[in-house]
Amino acid sequence: MKSIIKFSLKNKFALWIMTVIIIFAGINATTNMKMELIPDITVPIVSVTTVYPGAAPEAVMEEVTKPLEQQLRNLKGVKTVMSTSFENASSVIVEYEYKTEMNRAEDMIKETLEKMTFPNGVDKPQISRMSINSFPIMALSLSDSEMTMPQLTEAAEQFVIPKMESIDGVASVQIAGQSVKEGELVFKQDVLEQMQLDEEMVKNIISASVVSVPLGIFEFGEEEKSLLIDGNITTEKDLKNLLIVPGVKLSDVADIKVSDNVKSISRTNGADSIGINIVKGTDANTVEVVNAVKDVINDLEKKYDTMTFVNSFDQAEPIEDSVTSMLEKAVIGAIAAIIIIMLFLRDIRSTVIAVVSIPLSILMAMLALKQLDISLNIMTLGAITVAIGRVIDDSIVVIENVYRRLKLKDEPLKGAELILSATREMIIPITSSTIVTIAVFLPIGFVSGMVGEVFMPFALTVVFALLASLIVAVTIVPMLAHMMFRNGLKETTKKDSKPSKLTSKYRNLLEWTLNHKLITFGIAVLLLIGSLGLFPLVGVSFLPEDEQKMMIVTYNPAPGETREQVEDLALQAEKILLERDQIEIVQYSVGSENPMNPTANKQALFNLSYNEKYKGFTEEKEKVVPLLDELGGKGEWKNQDFMSGGLGGSKVSLFVYGPDMKSLTSVVDELVDKLTGHADLKNVSSTLADTYDQYQIVADREKLSQVGLTAGQIAMELSPVRERPLVTTLENDGESVNIYLKTEERTYNKLADLENIKIQSPLGMEVAIKDVVKIVEGESPNTITRSNDRIYTEVSADITASNVGKVTGDIEKIIKDMNLPGNIEITQGGVTEQINETFSQLGLAMLAAIAIVYLVLVLTFGGGVTPFAILFSLPFIVIGAMVGLWISGETLSATALIGALMLIGIVVTNAIVLIDRVIRKEEEGLSVREALLEAGVTRLRPILMTAIATVGALIPLAISDGGSGGLISKGMAITVIGGLISSTLLTLVIVPIVYEFLNRKRAKATTSQKTKKA
């Protein structure tokens, strides 16, 4: 370190050049960093969706879901396999341990699925991975007052979508609600019978005629040419004129109609629309992509006057709000820290030198983050805001020591020698304190789960900023000090080493406490115990919510409700919602894709957006679903939470396991009733599925054999057509148009209609179904959910109280008081599981941090006694932290624990600065008591300066109302401020007491030696 300081003092111009390079490189890195709301989290989940058209949930479970579960659960790294068997489809969610290499995990699932076989009719399983980047960054609705839906679809496909897809950074553009042109072929049964033709014969002729087959390369003289058979049927007219038999065209035996069909309904603010979702690339900047899309929209709206785009969801806006909000807090915090330093030093030059470390440290940290491809998000910005008060500490300690020695009349050194000596004097305390603070964040790397993923960028930002601050303190600060104080101070500003009034009072207090150790220590311990008593009042929560004025409401139809009924209900809901106060956008779709339910082809999904300044939004959220319930639908309206991504919120989940869905019904109903009666729980619901009335057709094998039939033949006769048969594909106005064969959907008015269906026997007789089978009435669940081979139902509720821990304790008591059957088990998940897992891991991280700090201190001071004394500053963090949280009404959350983790490093820094001076003075010959008094008086100002500067930098965050960037909540700032105040004040008293007590033998020896000399 001495050589680095000397280099800085001798090569000022070179250092200036390096500083300018760092400034420009840092600014360039910062302006080119990706901007995201939260860090890109690799969620260790792979989803396998398999469509089985026409199959009931029980059949899907037995024939598709269970085989998938058995194969996937044994793969390496798999933590949990959860499944849902719907009508027509299976959804299997494979959750892996965090830190799993997900690309390899996905490849292993693909290899496993390729080896599996499924029953006929089962589609190929589709694999998808969950990632923050896979969700749309923007949702738009396109409408036009003068265009029909087919015209609007054509405009969207020709002009809008291509322009958006060409934007740099756009991975895909998803479209819904568009019109699709397709044809339908309907046979004329009476004509077919008259001409002695059948459907199968006609379909075969069509298939054989509508061909385009390459025959290969053939020699023609001295040349080679390719041959191609072309059926020359490309248009609707060609198909109609196709000869089936001589004199009979296809149009004679079938009607062909080409029309525009809408597969899903999409409406925005009362008008039909096309939904457009923008998905960005992994490395793309969200803000840049969204702004580029907005530019395209502006150009299109200028070009087409009647075309209107409505932005119903935009990730860039909250990102920009968060960045602006956090930057404002950082700037205000930096100004507060500068004012505090100025008040302490009362010298502009010293203040300027100290303050230089703030922008330089931050820019150097940004440079490092850019190299690691870490985005600019609320975690990195929050870390900068929190670190501002700390990055200035090292520079304060160095420049304060330089300035203090410059003011001494009896200081023997001058100029560069004084700067070198004063800086070297502080090398050990600032280096060890910086290493200690950095070491505190090492355990964050071992915190698994969502919290570890989210807070890793936070930890890295703080670490880089602190390392940069140390570099600045031993290079830039002495260089600037030498330049600005080249000629020293004026004689009028120099003083004798006489203490100020504050230091005199502190010296008297310290001497009294050293003489009354038991009383002082006892008071501190009582304060600590008293603050722990605040824990039940403060309460516990997971992460704060970052509320946006948006809602996603779904309607899940009851078994038996038709698509038409859902569409009618959605129109009624739209009308009511458009009349709500402060609502700006009502966008809904029916039949479009829902990532939470792959078979929701009848589900209605509403996106509601309210005015950002709407203060009654919380109450509005409570009113919407009950209001929609009054419309009279048989299904369920539900307020969904798709946007939080598992972060924040206070949703508790209970998993009820049992042998089958029927056994769970009574237990789930009882649990829902009990939870509904709890004052601090709302939106209590369960995933217990509704049931269909079911007819089970049981074959009579003896009767079947007598007429030459099998159960399989009966199944084939009764099976509905799963998908419309594709006849051919034609060209229509430049578009490819699929022609489908119209199939009649078989319906029954009563059971007798089914019983009387007749099947042709291979023996030549017609046999009624009722003569060879027995029909048994029963019930079939709408969906079947399983977790690790066990059937379960989830009961969820939103916790309204801030003290989540108390409410989850009440829920545990409710479960214990229930008289559960032996084959039923209830476990807690959701926020309860998150709190337990996160708090235990962060608790272990804090213990590991303390152990690492102790190791660093042992290496620094060369023994175990002195570090032990320094660690006594840590327990008293609790006093200020708990009192601060209690006064502010904040809870003990994951962010508050991260704040406490930071405090370990910050608080120990102050103790190191104090004890390092004590040891130096002891080496100069002072007794333990004298060294403590001298060090306390000398180090009081830098300790108070660094502590108050850190507090000042965090005040803007502490007094904020949450706002954008809620994860870096004021709870963290209040924890740091409160803990720093209490621990700093007690460090100045308790650490000297413990140090003198632990060194009492040496203190007595020194005293006796001085007595003998006297």
N, C-alpha and C positions, 0 to 999 in steps of 0.2 A: 504493500500500500504506500509506503514511503516513496518508492520510485515513481509511482503513479502521480502522487502529489507534486513531486519535483518536476516531472515531465510537464504537468499542467502549468506550473509556475514559469518554466523556462520556454515553453512553446505555446504561448498565448495565441499567436496568429493561426497556428495549425489547429488549435482547439476551436477557435472561432470558425474556421472553415468546416471542421467536422460537425460543429453545432448547426451551422446553416444547412449542411447536407441532411442532417437528421431532421431538421424542421421541415424542409421541403419534402423529403421522403415520407415523413410522418403524415403531413397534410395530404400528399398524393395517395398514400395507403388508406387514410381515413375516408377520403372522398370516393374511393373506388371499392370500398368494402360493400359486400352484400348487405342489404337492409331487410331484416326480418322482425316479426313480432317476438317470437321466442326462438331459441336455438333449434336447428334441424335435428329432431330426435329420431333415432332409429328405433322404432317400436318393434320389439321382437315377436311379432305376430304374423302368421301366414294363414290366409283364409282359403279353404277349398270348398267351392260351390259346385254342386252336381244337380242337374235338372233331370227329373224322372217324370215326364208328362203323364198326367192322369192318375198317378199313384197316391194313395192315402198316406197320411203321416206315419201310421204304423208299418205300412209296407216299405216306405222310404227308410224308416229306421232299421228294419230287419235286413233289407236287401242292399242298402247303400251305406247308411251312416255307420252301423256297427262294423262292417268289414273295413271301412276307412279308419275308424278309431283303432281297431286292433293292429293295423299296419303302421299307423302314424305315431302311436304312443311310445313305441320302442325306439324311435329315432334318437340319435345322440343330441343331448341338450334340451330335450322337450320337458317343459315344466308342467303344463296342463293341456289337456285336450277337451274342449267343450264343443257341443254340437246341438243343432236345432234341426229337427225333422219337420218340415212343413208339408202341406199338400203340394205335390209336384216337384219338390226340391229338398236337397240336404245342404246344410251349411255347417262345416266343421272348422273350428278356430283352434289353431295350434299355437300355443304360447311357449316361447323359449326363454331360457335364462338370459338376462341382460349380458352384454359382452359377447354373445354368440355371433359368429360370422354368418350373417343372414343370407348372403348370396349362396354360400355353400349349403345352408339349411334348405333354401328353396330348391336347389338342384337335387338334394337328396329326396325331397318330397316328390319332385317330378319323376325321378328314377323309380320310386316306390309305386307311384300311380300307373306308370307304364307297364308294370308287371301284373297289375290287378285286372280282373275281368268282372263285368257287371251283367245283370240280366238284359235281355233285348229291350230296346227302347230307352235305355239310360244314356244320356248325352255324355260326352267327354268332360271330366271334371275340369273346372277352371280354377287356376291358382292366382292369387293376388296377395301382395304384401302391403301392410299398413305403414304409411310414412306420412309425416307432416307435409312433405312435398307433393304427395299424391292427391291432396285435397285441392279443389279449385281455389284460386286466389281472387277470382272475380266471377260473379253471376249476373248475367244481363237478361233482359227481356226485350225482344224486338217486336214492334207492331207497326202497322201502317194503316192510316184512316181510309185510304183509297184502294188498297190491294186486297184481293181475296187471299185466303190462306194458301192455295196452290201458287199464286203469284208471289206471295211473300216468301214462300219456301224456295221458289226458283231464284228470287233476288238474294236470299240469304246464302244459298249454295253457290251462286255464281259470283257475287260481289263481296259479301260480308265475310263469310268464313275464310275464303282464300287470303283476303287482306290480313285477317287476324292471325292465320297460320304462318304468314310470312314474317311476322314480327320476331325479331331476334330474342330468344329466351322463351318463346311459347312452345311447350312440348306437345300439347294437343288442344283442340277446340271441340267440346262436346255439345251436341245439339239435341233438343227435345221439343215435342209438340209440333213438329213439321208435318206437312202433308206428303203422303207417299202414294205415288201412282201405281196401281196394280190392277190386274184383270182377273175376272172370275168366269169359269166355264161351267154352265149348268146344262146337264143333259135333258133332252125332251124324251121322257120315258115312253110315252105313247108312240112316238115316231120310231124309237129304237125297236120296240116290240113289233111294230108294223113291218119294219124292214128286216126283222130277225137278226138284229145286231145286239151286242151287249157292251157295257161300258168298258170292260177290260180290253176288248178287241179294238175299240176306237182309240183308247189311250195308247195302246201298243203301236198303232199306225201313226199317231201323232209323234210319239217318241222316235220312231224309225225315220220319219220324214224330216223332222226339225233337227238336222245334224250338220256338223261341219267337222269333217274328219280328214286329217292329213294322211296320205298314203305312202309318202316317202319320196326319195330321189330316184328318178329314172333317166336312162340315156335316150336322147332324141338326136340321132345322127352323131355329130361330134360334140354335142352339148348335153349338159345334165340339167334337168328341170324337175321341180317338185310338183307332185300332184295332190290335189285337195278336193274332196267330195263336199259340195255345198248344197244343202237341201233347198236353198233359196226361199226360205220362209222367214222373213225378218219383221214383217209388219202385221198389224191386226187384220188387214184386208187379205194378206197372203194366207193367214191361218184360217180365216173364214172360208176361203176358196179351196182349201185342201180337199182333194178327193178321197173319200173313205172307201167307197166302192164305185164302180162306173156309174155315173149319173147322179151320185149322192155326195154333196159337199158337207163339210163339217158344220156349216151354218144351218144345214137342213136338220141335223140331229142334235144340235146344241146351240145355246145362246152364249155369246161371248160379250162381256161388258167390261170396258176399261174405265176406271173411275179414280178419283182422289180420295184417299182414306187417311184419317188422323189416328195414329196408333195410341197417342197419349194426349190428354187435354192439358193445355198450358194457358193460363190467363193472368193478366197483370192489371190491377186497378180497374177491373170490370171489363176489360177488352181481351179478345183472343190474342195470343202472342206466341212467339217462338223463344224457348229458353236456350241460352248460350252460356256454357261454363268454360272458363279459361284455366288451364292447368299449365304451370310453368315448368321449365327444366330444372334439374337438380342444382346446377350452378348458377342459375339466373337470379337477378336481383328483383325481388318482388315489386318494389316501388317503381323501378324503371319499366318493368313489363306492364304493370297496370297503367302507368302514365302513357306508355306507347299505345296501349289499347284505347285509352281515352282520346288520344290524338286521332286515331283511325275513326272513332265514333264521331268526333267533331267534323271530320272531313266528309263522312257519309251523310250526316244530317244536313250539312250545307249543300251537298250535291242532290240529295233527295229530300225535298221539303216536307213531305208527309211522313217520312220514316222517323220513328221515335225509339230511342233506347232508354231503358230504365235500369239503373244500376242498383240491384237489390242486395248485393253483397260485395264488399271491397276490402281486401286485407291490407291494401296500401295505406288507407286512411288511418286506421288505428296505429299502424307502424309509424307513420309520420307524426301523429299526435304524441305517441310515446317518446319518439326521438326528441321532438321539440320540448316536451314536458321535462324529460330527464336532463336535456342540455340546459334548460332554464334553471333547474335546481342546481346543476353542477356549477354554472356561472355564478349564481347567487351565493352558493356555498363557498366558492373560491373567493369572492369579494368579502364575505364575512370573515374568512380565515385571514385575508390580507389586512383587514381593519384591526383584527385582534392582535396580529403580529406587530403592526404599527404602534398600537397602544402600549405594547410591552417594551419594544425596542426603542421607541421614540426617536427613530433615525430612519430617514427615507432610504439612504443607501443600503443599509443592512436589510431593510424590508424588501427592497427590489431584488437583492441577491438571494434572499430566502425564497421569494415568490417565483423566481425563475424556474425552480424545480417543478412547479405544477404543470405548466404547458410542456416542458421538455420530457418529463416522466410519462405523461399521458401520450404524447406523440410517439415516444419510443415503444410504449406498450402497444399502441395501435399498429405500429410497424411489425411487431412480433406476431400479433393476432392475424394480420393479413397474410403473413407467411404460412400460418397454420390453417388458412382458409376458414377462419371463424368469422361469423357475420356480426354486423352491428345490430344488436337486439337489446331488449330491455334488461337482459342479464349483464351484458358487457357495459352498457351505459350506466346501469345501476352500480356496477363495481367501480366505475370511474368516479361516480358521485360519492360513493362511500370512501374511496381511497384518497380523495383530494386532501382531506385532513391529515392523512397518514403520510403521503408522499412528501409533504413539506417538513415532516418531523426531523429527518436526518439533517437537512439543510439548516433548520432552525438551531439544532444543537451545535452544529459546527460554527455558524456565523455568530451565534450568541456567545460562544466561548472565545472566538476571535475578538468580537467587539468588547467583551468583558475585560480581556487582557490588554486591549488597546487603551482602555480607560484607566488602567492602573498606573499610578505615578511611578511606582517602584518596579515596573516591568522592564527587565534588562534587555530583552530582544526587541528588534525593530524590523520593519519591512518584510521581505520574503521569509526570513528566518522565523519571525514571529508567526506569520501565517502558517508556515510549515509545522512549527511546534504546536500551535493551537489546534490545527487540524489533526495531527498525529495523536494528540492527547485524547481526541474523541473517536479515533478509529475503532478501537475495541468495542465501546458501547454501541455505536451506530451499526457496525457490522454485525455484531452478535444479535442486536435487537431486530435488525432486518432479516437475518437468517431465521431467527425465532418466529417472526411473523409469517415468513414464507413457509417454514416447516409446519406451521399450524394448518395450512391448507393442503398439505400432502395427503392426509387421510380422506379428503374429499374424493380423491381418485379411487378410493376403495368403497365409496358409498354406492351401492347398486340401485337399480330401479329408476323410476322416472326422476326422482329428486337428484340422484347422482348425475344423470344425463343433463338435466336443466342447469345445475349449479356448477358444472365443470367449467364452462366458459367464464363464469363469474370468478371462480378461484384463479384461473389462468390469468385473467385480466389484472387482478390484484397482485399476483406474484410478479408479473412482468413490470407493472408500475412501480412496485417496491424495489425490485432490482435496479430499475432505471433511476429511482430516486437516490439509491446508494451511490451509483456511478456519478450522478450529478453532484452529490454532496462532497465527493473526494476529488472531483476534477473541476467542474464549472464554478462551484462556490469559492474554493480557494483562489482560483484564477481571477474571478470578479472582485473578490476581497482585496487582492493585491493591487488590482487596477484602481479601485475606488478609494482604498486606504493606503496608497503608495507612500504618502507623506504622513501617515498616522493621523491622530486627532489633534485638534487645537488644544492648547494647554488649558484653556478655560473649561473644556469638557472633561478633562481628566480628573479623577477623584482618587482619594485614598481608598483602601479596601475596607471601608466602613460600610456595614450593612444598612439597607433601607429599613423603613418602619415595618414593612410587611415581613421582611426576613428576620427582623429583630423579634417581632411577635411570634413568628413561627419557631425561632430558636428557643424562646421561652417555653412555648407549648411543647416542643419536642423534648426539652430537658425535663419538664414536669412529667410527661408520659413515660420517659425512660426511668424516672424515679418511682413511678406508680404503674408498673407494668401490669400487675394483676387487675387493677381497676379498669385501666384502658382496654386491655384485651377482653375483659369480661363484658364491657359495654359493646365492643365490636361484635362479640359472639352473640349477645342478646339481640342486637340489631339484625344479625344474620338469621337467627332463629325466627324473629318476628317477620322478616320478609318472606321466609319460607311459608309462614302461615297465610300469606296472601295467595298462595297457589290455587286453592279452591275458588277464590274470588276472581282471579285472573282467567282461569279456564284454559282449555286446550283446543286448538283447531289445526287443520292441515296446512292449506295454503289459502291466502285471500282470493276472493273472486274479483275478476276484472270485468265488471258489468258493462255490456254493450246494450243499447236500446233496440235489441232484436229478439225475436222469438221464432221458434220452429214448432209448429203444431201439426200433429198427424191425426188422421181418422182411420182407424183399423176396422173395417166392416165386420159385422158378426157373421158367423156361418150362415149361408143362405142368402145374404144380401147381394144383389147383382151390381154390376158395374154402372148400369143406368141409374140405380137408386143412389149410389155414391156420388155420381156426377150431379144429380139433382140436389143432394144435400150440400155439396160443395158450393153450388151456386147460391143457395140460401145463406151459407156461412159467409161467403164473400160479401153479400149485400149487408149483413150485420156488421162485419169487421170494418168495412169502408166508412161506416158511420161513427166509429170509435174516435174519441178525442186524441189529437196529436199523432194519429197514425199517418204515415206518408206513403208506404208501399204495402199492398196486399198482393202477393204473387202466389199462385197455387198451381199444382199439377195433379192429375189423376192418371195413374197407370205408368208413370215414369219410374226410372230406376231409383231405388232407395238403398244406400250402402248398408243399412242396418237390417234390411229384410229383402233378400234376393227374389222373393216371389210375391212382392207387394204389387201385383198387377191391378189390384182394385183399390189400393190405398190412396187417400188424398193427403198431400203434403203442402202445408201453408208456410211461406216465408213472410213474416210480418216485421216491418221496420218502422220505428217511431222516431219522433223528433229528438235529437240528441239532448235538448235542454228540458225534456219532459221530466218533471220531478216526481210525478205520480206513477212512474213506470213499475216500481215494485208492487204497488197495489193493483195495477192493471194486469200484471202477470197472473195474479190470483183470480181475477174476474173472468178472463177469456174462456178458459175451459168450461166452467159452470154455465156460462152464457151459451156456448155451443152445444152443451148437453141438452139445453131446452128445445133444440130443433127436433128432437124425437128420434134420432138415429138409434138403431139397435146396437151398433158397435161402440168403440171406445175412442173418445177424444183425449189426446195426451200432449202435454208440453214437453218436447224433447230437448236434450242437451247434447247436440252433435258437435258444438263448436269449442268446447273447453279442452278437448283432447286429453282428458284425464287430469288436467291441472286445475287446482283451485276448487272451490265449491264445498258443500257440506252435505253430500248425498250419501246416505247410509244404505247398504245392501245386505239383505239376509238371505242365505241360501238354505232352502228346506229340501233335504234329501229323503228319498223313500224308495220302496220297491217298484211302485208304478204311480201314474198320475192320479188314479182314483184314490189311492191311500193318502195322497197329499192334500186333497181338497179340504177336508174338515180342519186339518191343522193350519193350513194357509188362511182359511176364512177366519179362524179364531185369532191368529196372529195379526191379521189386517185390522180386525175389530179393536184389538187391544192397542195397537199402534195409533190408530185413528183417534183414540181417546186421549192420547198424550198431547199436552198443550204446546210442546215445542216441535211437533212433527206435522208436516203438511204434505199433500200430494202422495198419500200412501196408496200404493198400488202393487199388484202382483202380476207375474207373467203366466199365472195359471190359465191355461188355454180354455176357451169355450169348446163345447163338444158338438159334433154332428150326430144326428140320429143315424144309425148304421144298420143296414140289412146284411147279414152274413149268410152267403149261399153255401150250404153244407151239402156236398155231393153224396148220393147214395150209390156206392160203388157197384152193388149187386144189380140194382135196376139199370144203371148205366151200361153194364156189361151185357145185359140182356138185349139192349137195343143197339149195341155196337158203338156206343159213345164213350168219351172220356171227359174228365173234368176240364182238361186243357181246351177241348173243342167248345165246351160251354163258355169258357173264359174268352176265347177268340170271338165267339158270336156276340157276346154282351159287351166286349171292350169298345169304348168310344174311339173314334179316330183322334189320335194324339195331336197330329199336326195336319194342316191342309196339304194334300198332295200337290207338289209343283208339277204342272204339266209341261211348261216350256217358258223360255224367256224371249221376248220380242223387243224390237226397237220402236219407240213411239216418240216422235218429235225430238230425236236425238238422245232419248233416255232409254235405259234398259228397264223393261216392264215385265215383272213376273206374272205369269198366268197360272192361277190356282184352280183346282177342281173344287167346286162347292160341295160341302158335305153337310147333310142334315144332322143337327144335334139331336140325339135320342133323348126324349123326355117321357116321364110316366106321370099320369094323373093320380094313379092309385097303385097299391101293391099288386092288385090283380092284373094290371097291364104287364107287369114284369113276369108274373107267374105264367101268363098265357102265351108268352113268346114261344114260337115253335122253331125247332132246329131240324134240319134235314139229316137223317141218320144214314150212315153208309149202307144200311140194309134196305134203303129205299123208302122208309116211312118218316113221317113228320112226328116229332115228339115234343109235347109241351114241357117247358122247364119244370113246372110244378110236379110232373110225374116222376122225375128222376133226382130231384134235390129237395132239401128242407131249408126253408128260409127262416133265420133266427134274428129277431130284433135286438139291437144293442146300441152302444154309443162309441164314437171314435173321437179322440182329442184332436183339436185344430192344429196344435203343434206339440212336439215332444222335445224337451230339453234334457241334455245329459252332460255330466262333467266327470271325466275320468271313470267312465263306465257306469256312473250312477245317475239315475233320473232325479231331476231337481226342479224346483220352481224358485224364482227370485222374487223377493218382496223388497220394494225400495220405498224410501221416503226422503224428503228434504228436511234438514234440520234448520229451524229458524233461529235458535238461540246461538249466541256467539261462543258459548262454552260447549263445544262439541263433545268434549270428554265426558261431561256430566250426563248429557243425553244418551250417549252410547252406553254409559254405566246403567242408566235406567232401563235401556233396552235389554241389556244382559240380565237384569233382575226379572223383567217380564218373561224372558225365555225360560229362566230357571223356575219360575212359578207355574209354568205350563206343564200339564201332566201329559208328556209326550209318550206315544207308543214306543216300544223297544226298537222298532225298525225305522223310526223317524229321527233325523238329526238336523239341528239348525246351527249354522255357522255364520259369523259376521264377515262382511266384506266392505267394499266401497271405502268411504272415508275412514272407517274404523280400522280396516286393514292397513290403509295408507299411513295413518297416524302411528300405529304400533310398529310397523316396519321402519318407517322413516325415523321416528324418535329413537328407536333402539340403535339404528345404524349411526345416526348423528351423535347419540350418546357415546357409542364406542369410538367414533371419530374424535370426539372431544377428549376422551381418556387417552387415546393414542397421541393426540396433539400435545397433551400435557407431558406425556412420557418423552416425546421427541424434544420438546422445549427443555425438559430437565437434562437430557443428553447433551444438547447444544450448550447449555449453561455449564455443565460439568466440564466439557471440552474447553470452554472459554475461560473459566476460572480455575481449572485444575484441581477441583475437589468437589465433594458432595454436600458440604455444610452450607456454603454460601448460596448455591443454587436453591437449596431447600428454603432458605430465608426469603429468597426472591419469589418463590412459588406461593408464599403466604399472601401475596397480593391478589391471588386469583379468587378465593372463595367469596371475597367481598364484592365481586362483580354482581352477585345475585341480589344484593340489597337494592342497589340503584335500578337494576334491570326490572325486578318485580314491582318496585314502587312505581317506576315509570309506566310500565304496562297497565298497572292497576289504575293510575290516575288518568291515563289517556283512553282507557276502555278497550285496549287491544288485548288479544289473547296470545298465549305462548304457542307460536306456530313454527313451521319449518324455517321460515325466514328469520324469525326471532332467534332460533337456535344457530343459524348461520352467523347472525350478528354476535351471539355469545362466543362462537368459535373465533371470530375476528378479534374479539376483546382479549382473548387469551394472549395473542401476540402483542396487541397494543399496550395492555396493562403491564405485561412483563418488561416492555421497553422502558417504561418510566422507572421501574425498580432497578433495571440494569444500569441506567444512567446514574442513579443514586449510589448503588453499591460499588460500581467501578471507581467512583471518586473516593469512597470510603477506603477501599483497598489501596489506592494510590497514596492517600494521606497516611495510612498505617505504615506503608513502606517508607515514607519520609520520616517516620519516628513518632507520629501521634498515637495516643492511646485509642482504644476502640471508641470510647465515649467522645473524645475530642474529634476523632475522625468523623463520627456520625454527625456531630453538631456542625462541623465545618462543611461537610458534603451536603447536608440538608440545606444550609444557608446558600451555598454556591449553586446547587442544582435546582433550587426551588423555582426560579424563573423559567428555565427551559422546560421543566416538567409541567408547570402550569400553562406555559405557552403552547406546547404541543397538544396537551389535553384540551384546552379551551379552543384552539384552532380546529381540532378534529370535531369538537362539539358544534362549533360555529358552522363548519362545512356541512354538517348533517341536519341542521335546524330546518332548512327549506324542505327536506324530505320528511322530517318529523311532523311539521305542521301542515303538510299537504293533506288533501281529502281523499287520497288514493288515486283517483283519476286513471290516466293511461299508465300502463306499466305497473299494474297492481301487484305482480309477484314480488317486485322489490318494494315491499310495503313500508309504511311508516313504522310498522312494528319492529323491523330490523333497525331503523334509525333510532327509535326510542330505546331499544335494548342497548345499543352501543352507547348512546348519550348517558342514559341512567347508570349503566354499569361502569362507564368510564369516570363519571363524576364520583361515585361512591368509592371505587377502587383507588382512584388517584388520591383522594383525600386521606383514605386509610393507609395507602402505600407510604405516604409521608410520615405516618406514625407507627403503623403496625410492623412494617418491614424492618425499621431500625430497632424496634423492641425485640423482634424475633432474632435479628442478627446479633444484638448484644447478648441475648440470652444464650444462643448457641455458641457464642465465643466468650462466655463468662469466665472460663478458666484463663484464657489468654488476657482478658481484661484485668483479672485480679493480679496476674503475674506482672503486667505492665505497671499497675498501680503500686505494687509492692516494691518494684525496682525503682520507681520514681521516689518512693518514700525513703528507701535506703540512701539514694543519692542526696536527698535533701538533708 
